[in-house]
Amino acid sequence: MGTGYRTQALYIGSTPDPARRLAQHNGLCKGGARRTADEKRRPWEMVMVVEGFMSKIAALQFEWAWQHPAATRHLTADAPSKEQSKTHEGIEDDDAVKKPQQKTKGLTDSRATGEREDDGKKKTKRKPPARRTRTSLKAHLEDLHLLLRSTYFKEWPLSLRFFAADVSQQWRWLCGRVNESIPTHIKMVADGNCADTSPQCDHSLGVGSVREIGVDYTPIRDYLEKATFLLDDMRGSYCKICKEQYVDNDWAVVCPEADCTSTTHLLCLSRTFLDATEDPERLVPLTGKCPTCAQTVQWPLMMKELSIRTRGGRLLHNMLKKGGKRTRTIQKAQDATAESDDNASAADIAVDASHEDSDDTDSLIDYWDRILGSDSESGASIHSQYGSKASGTEVNIEKNVFLDNGLLD
């Protein structure tokens, strides 16, 4: 909303960074839009934000529909059109204009043919989108209410964040005046200077100002690290729903719970969540229970992680690089612990071997002494005892080999 000395101007746009975009509109940094470049309309303030879109394309679709309510297919004909608002004088003028058109009957065939060709060319041209006929704040909020109730957008996990108290108050007045209500899962957040105490508004999700809106993915860094680690070798994993092994280029999602390692196909999990809702008209799930840990997980969060993991590129690399320091520290500690355990095991094996060697040496000397100084019967019994000792040593050695190879616990 432009708050210059002229009448208030309204502008609808989309951006991944609201604070940066607001600075661009006010001329504080390079960028902005042509409609907001007029110094007489500045400064601009951001009065509300519609957030929760799972992709840039989805945000652009909603932006275009809100900017062109007369042309979008998502809105009904509830808003008064230009033809419906014509006065009686305008209708008379149209009738007066139609009268001289009857003179075209006297045109030659060649001229009529040329006009028909021109008409054919005009029909092939793409018509520009119909312009908005209502530009007030009330009209914008009414169109927003219609969009949030439309078949296409009503299932999206969106939320409305208000930064201006007057806009929030007008929205509540509109919601109480309209017979139909927006879906209950669409949240309304009272932020900024809004003192809205209605139960529909949530103050716990407030950030204070536009500059404090989080636009990075730091809160889900651990989730990204876990998902990247689990799906590093997809061919060695399988879907927990269909039990089929992954192949290259499969779309797989990971449970966001920290202690759960469940991975599933995107379509398998989506179908499971949609079947649980028992709503055949729903196209996009909102929540669902993990097939492994049975915890309720948020579908938008999983789609955000999937989008960054598959399309993040440099952003994903930088996030994993920052988080890799902690991973390397943990890995070094684990390696040091494993090395100390290996050294201790090797020392124990050496001690055992030395004891066994000394016992074998002592037994051999005693054996020959007894052979030379005793009868054959006692020597035979001692020989059998020595053979039992040797068999036990072989079993211990084989067990140590299996432990080193990780085949026994």
C-alpha positions in Angstrom: 0.0 0.0 0.0 1.4 3.4 -1.0 0.9 6.0 1.7 2.0 9.2 -0.1 0.2 12.5 -0.1 -2.1 11.4 -2.9 -4.9 8.9 -2.5 -3.7 5.5 -1.3 -2.5 3.2 -4.0 -2.5 -0.6 -3.8 -0.1 -3.0 -5.4 -0.1 -6.9 -5.5 3.1 -8.8 -6.1 5.0 -11.9 -5.2 8.4 -12.3 -3.7 10.6 -14.8 -1.9 12.0 -12.1 0.3 9.4 -9.5 1.6 11.9 -7.3 3.4 14.1 -6.9 0.3 11.1 -6.3 -2.0 9.7 -3.6 0.3 13.1 -1.8 0.2 13.1 -2.0 -3.6 9.6 -0.5 -3.8 10.7 2.4 -1.6 13.8 3.0 -3.7 16.3 2.0 -1.0 17.9 -0.6 -3.2 18.0 -1.5 -6.9 14.9 -3.2 -8.3 11.2 -2.7 -7.7 8.3 -2.3 -10.0 7.2 0.3 -12.5 4.0 1.0 -10.7 5.8 1.6 -7.4 8.5 3.9 -8.8 6.4 7.1 -8.4 8.0 9.2 -5.6 4.6 10.8 -4.9 3.2 7.4 -3.8 6.1 6.5 -1.5 6.7 5.3 1.1 5.1 1.9 0.6 4.2 -0.4 3.4 3.4 -4.1 3.4 0.0 -4.5 5.0 -0.5 -8.2 4.5 1.2 -11.3 3.2 -0.3 -14.5 1.8 2.3 -17.2 2.5 2.6 -21.0 2.5 3.0 -21.6 -1.2 5.0 -24.8 -1.9 6.6 -23.5 -5.2 7.4 -20.3 -7.0 5.0 -21.3 -9.8 2.1 -21.7 -7.3 2.8 -18.2 -5.9 2.8 -16.7 -9.4 -0.5 -18.4 -10.2 -2.1 -16.9 -7.2 -0.6 -13.5 -7.8 -1.9 -13.4 -11.4 -5.4 -14.5 -10.3 -5.5 -11.8 -7.6 -4.3 -9.2 -10.0 -6.8 -10.1 -12.8 -10.0 -11.2 -11.1 -12.0 -10.4 -14.2 -9.9 -12.7 -16.4 -9.1 -15.6 -14.1 -11.1 -18.8 -14.3 -10.9 -19.3 -10.5 -13.3 -16.6 -9.7 -17.1 -16.6 -10.2 -19.1 -13.7 -11.6 -20.0 -12.4 -8.2 -18.2 -9.1 -8.7 -20.1 -6.6 -10.7 -18.9 -6.5 -14.3 -18.6 -3.4 -16.5 -21.6 -4.4 -18.6 -23.8 -4.8 -15.5 -22.9 -1.4 -14.3 -23.9 0.5 -17.5 -26.6 3.2 -17.0 -29.6 3.7 -19.2 -27.8 6.5 -21.0 -25.0 4.2 -21.9 -27.4 1.7 -23.4 -29.1 4.5 -25.5 -25.7 5.5 -26.8 -24.9 2.0 -27.8 -28.2 1.9 -29.8 -27.3 5.2 -31.4 -24.0 3.8 -32.5 -25.5 0.7 -34.1 -27.6 2.8 -36.6 -24.8 4.0 -38.8 -23.4 0.5 -39.0 -26.3 -0.4 -41.3 -24.7 1.7 -44.1 -22.0 -1.0 -44.5 -24.4 -2.9 -46.7 -23.5 -0.7 -49.7 -19.8 -1.7 -49.5 -18.3 -3.4 -52.5 -17.4 -7.0 -52.5 -13.7 -6.4 -52.5 -13.9 -4.1 -49.5 -16.1 -6.5 -47.6 -13.7 -9.3 -48.3 -10.8 -7.3 -47.0 -12.6 -6.5 -43.8 -13.4 -10.2 -43.3 -9.7 -11.0 -43.7 -8.8 -8.3 -41.2 -11.4 -9.7 -38.8 -9.9 -13.2 -39.2 -6.4 -11.8 -38.4 -7.7 -10.0 -35.3 -9.3 -13.1 -34.0 -6.0 -15.0 -34.1 -4.4 -12.4 -31.8 -4.3 -13.1 -28.2 -6.5 -10.8 -26.1 -4.9 -9.0 -23.2 -6.2 -9.9 -19.8 -9.2 -7.9 -18.7 -8.3 -5.0 -16.4 -9.4 -4.7 -12.9 -12.5 -2.6 -12.7 -12.5 -2.2 -8.9 -9.3 -0.9 -7.2 -10.3 -0.2 -3.6 -9.0 -2.2 -0.6 -12.4 -3.6 0.0 -12.5 -5.0 -3.6 -9.1 -6.5 -3.2 -10.1 -8.3 0.0 -13.3 -9.5 -1.5 -11.4 -11.0 -4.4 -9.0 -12.6 -2.0 -11.9 -14.1 -0.1 -13.2 -15.6 -3.3 -9.9 -17.0 -4.3 -9.4 -18.7 -1.0 -12.8 -20.3 -1.4 -12.2 -21.4 -5.0 -11.9 -25.0 -5.9 -8.3 -24.7 -7.0 -6.9 -22.7 -4.1 -9.0 -23.8 -1.1 -7.0 -27.0 -0.6 -3.6 -25.2 -0.5 -1.9 -24.9 3.0 -1.9 -21.1 3.0 -1.9 -18.5 5.8 -2.7 -14.8 6.0 -0.3 -12.5 7.9 -1.6 -9.0 8.7 0.8 -6.1 9.6 -1.8 -3.3 9.6 -4.6 -3.1 12.1 -7.1 -1.4 9.8 -6.6 -4.1 7.1 -7.0 -6.8 9.6 -10.2 -5.2 11.0 -11.7 -4.8 7.5 -10.9 -8.5 6.7 -12.7 -9.6 9.9 -15.7 -7.5 9.0 -15.7 -9.0 5.5 -15.5 -12.6 6.9 -18.4 -11.9 9.2 -20.5 -10.4 6.4 -20.0 -13.2 3.8 -22.2 -16.2 4.1 -19.6 -18.7 3.0 -16.4 -19.0 5.0 -12.8 -19.9 4.0 -11.4 -23.3 4.9 -10.5 -23.8 8.5 -6.9 -24.9 7.8 -6.1 -21.4 6.4 -4.5 -19.6 9.3 -4.7 -15.8 10.1 -1.7 -14.4 11.9 -2.0 -11.0 13.6 1.4 -9.4 13.3 3.0 -6.0 13.5 0.7 -3.4 15.2 -2.4 -5.6 15.0 -4.2 -6.0 18.3 -6.7 -8.5 17.0 -8.1 -10.7 19.8 -10.5 -12.7 17.7 -10.1 -16.5 18.0 -9.4 -16.8 14.2 -6.1 -14.9 14.5 -3.0 -16.5 15.9 -0.5 -14.3 17.8 2.0 -17.0 18.6 3.2 -17.1 15.0 4.0 -13.4 14.9 7.5 -12.1 14.0 7.0 -8.4 14.8 7.7 -6.8 11.4 8.3 -7.5 7.7 12.1 -7.4 8.3 11.8 -10.3 10.7 10.1 -12.7 8.3 12.4 -15.8 7.9 13.3 -16.5 4.3 16.2 -19.0 4.8 16.0 -22.7 5.4 18.0 -22.8 8.6 15.2 -24.3 10.7 15.2 -27.4 8.5 18.9 -27.9 8.1 19.0 -30.9 10.3 16.1 -32.4 8.3 17.9 -31.8 5.1 21.1 -33.4 6.4 19.2 -36.5 7.5 17.3 -36.8 4.2 20.4 -36.4 2.1 22.2 -39.0 4.2 19.4 -41.6 4.0 18.9 -41.1 0.2 22.5 -40.9 -0.7 22.4 -44.4 -2.1 18.8 -44.9 -3.2 19.4 -48.3 -4.7 20.1 -49.6 -1.3 16.8 -48.5 0.2 13.2 -49.3 -0.4 9.8 -47.6 0.1 8.2 -48.4 3.4 4.7 -48.5 1.8 5.0 -50.4 -1.5 8.2 -52.3 -0.3 9.8 -51.8 -3.7 13.4 -50.8 -4.1 14.2 -47.3 -5.3 15.6 -46.7 -8.8 17.4 -43.6 -10.1 15.4 -40.4 -10.4 12.7 -41.7 -8.1 10.9 -39.0 -6.1 11.3 -40.0 -2.4 10.4 -38.2 0.8 11.7 -38.6 4.3 9.8 -38.4 7.6 10.7 -35.1 9.3 10.7 -36.6 12.8 14.3 -36.6 14.1 14.3 -40.2 15.4 12.5 -41.7 12.3 14.3 -43.0 9.2 11.3 -43.8 7.1 11.5 -43.1 3.4 8.7 -43.5 0.9 7.8 -42.8 -2.7 6.2 -39.4 -3.1 3.1 -40.8 -4.8 2.8 -43.7 -2.3 2.8 -41.3 0.7 0.5 -38.8 -1.0 -2.0 -41.6 -1.9 -1.9 -42.9 1.7 -2.6 -39.4 3.2 -5.4 -38.7 0.7 -7.1 -42.0 1.4 -7.0 -41.3 5.1 -8.9 -38.0 4.6 -11.8 -39.7 2.8 -12.3 -36.6 0.7 -12.4 -37.5 -3.0 -12.2 -33.8 -4.1 -8.9 -33.1 -2.2 -5.9 -33.0 -4.5 -3.1 -32.0 -2.1 -2.8 -33.5 1.4 -2.2 -31.3 4.4 -1.1 -33.7 7.1 -0.8 -37.4 7.6 0.6 -40.1 9.8 4.1 -41.6 9.1 3.8 -45.3 8.2 6.7 -46.1 10.4 6.6 -43.9 13.5 2.8 -43.1 13.3 3.5 -39.4 14.1 1.5 -36.7 12.4 3.7 -34.9 9.9 3.1 -31.7 7.8 3.0 -32.2 4.0 4.2 -28.6 3.2 7.3 -29.2 5.3 8.1 -32.4 3.5 7.6 -30.7 0.1 9.8 -27.9 1.1 12.6 -30.3 2.0 12.1 -32.2 -1.3 12.2 -29.1 -3.3 15.5 -27.9 -1.8 17.1 -31.4 -2.0 16.2 -31.9 -5.7 16.4 -28.3 -7.0 18.4 -26.4 -4.4 21.7 -26.6 -6.2 24.2 -24.2 -4.7 21.9 -23.4 -1.8 21.7 -27.1 -0.7 25.5 -27.4 -1.1 26.2 -24.4 1.1 23.7 -25.6 3.8 25.3 -29.0 3.9 28.8 -27.5 3.9 27.9 -25.4 7.0 26.3 -28.3 8.7 29.2 -30.6 7.7 31.5 -29.1 10.4 29.4 -30.6 13.1 29.1 -33.9 11.2 32.9 -34.1 10.7 33.4 -33.4 14.4 31.1 -36.2 15.4 32.7 -38.5 12.8 36.2 -37.7 14.2 35.0 -38.5 17.7 33.4 -41.8 16.6 36.6 -42.7 14.6 38.8 -41.9 17.7 36.6 -44.1 19.9 36.6 -46.9 17.4 40.4 -46.6 17.0 40.9 -46.8 20.8 38.6 -49.8 21.0 40.5 -51.5 18.2 43.8 -50.8 20.0 42.4 -52.2 23.2 41.1 -55.3 21.4 44.5 -55.8 19.8 46.3 -55.4 23.1 44.0 -57.9 24.7 44.6 -60.4 21.8 48.3 -59.9 22.2 48.2 -60.5 25.9 46.0 -63.6 25.4 48.4 -64.9 22.8 51.4 -64.4 25.0 49.7 -66.2 27.9 48.7 -69.0 25.5 52.3 -69.2 24.2 53.7 -69.4 27.7 51.2 -72.0 28.7 52.0 -74.1 25.6 55.7 -73.8 26.2 55.4 -74.8 29.8 53.2 -77.7 28.9 55.6 -78.9 26.2 58.6 -78.9 28.7 56.6 -80.6 31.3 55.4 -83.0 28.7 58.9 -84.1 27.7 60.0 -84.2 31.3 57.2 -86.4 32.2 57.7 -88.6 29.1 61.3 -89.1 30.1 60.6 -89.7 33.8 57.3 -91.5 33.9 55.6 -94.4 32.3 53.7 -94.4 29.0 50.2 -94.5 30.6 50.6 -91.2 32.4 52.1 -89.7 29.3 49.2 -90.7 27.2 46.8 -89.0 29.6 48.8 -85.8 29.6 49.0 -85.9 25.8 45.2 -85.9 25.6 45.0 -82.9 27.9 47.4 -81.0 25.7 45.3 -81.7 22.6 42.2 -80.3 24.3 44.2 -77.1 25.1 45.2 -76.7 21.5 41.6 -77.1 20.3 40.4 -74.4 22.6 43.0 -72.0 21.3 41.9 -72.5 17.7 38.3 -71.7 18.6 39.3 -68.4 20.3 41.4 -67.4 17.3 38.6 -68.0 14.9 36.2 -66.0 17.1 38.5 -63.0 17.1 38.7 -63.1 13.3 34.9 -63.1 12.9 34.7 -60.2 15.3 37.2 -58.2 13.3 35.1 -58.8 10.2 31.9 -57.8 11.9 30.2 -61.2 11.5 29.7 -61.8 15.3 28.6 -59.5 18.1 
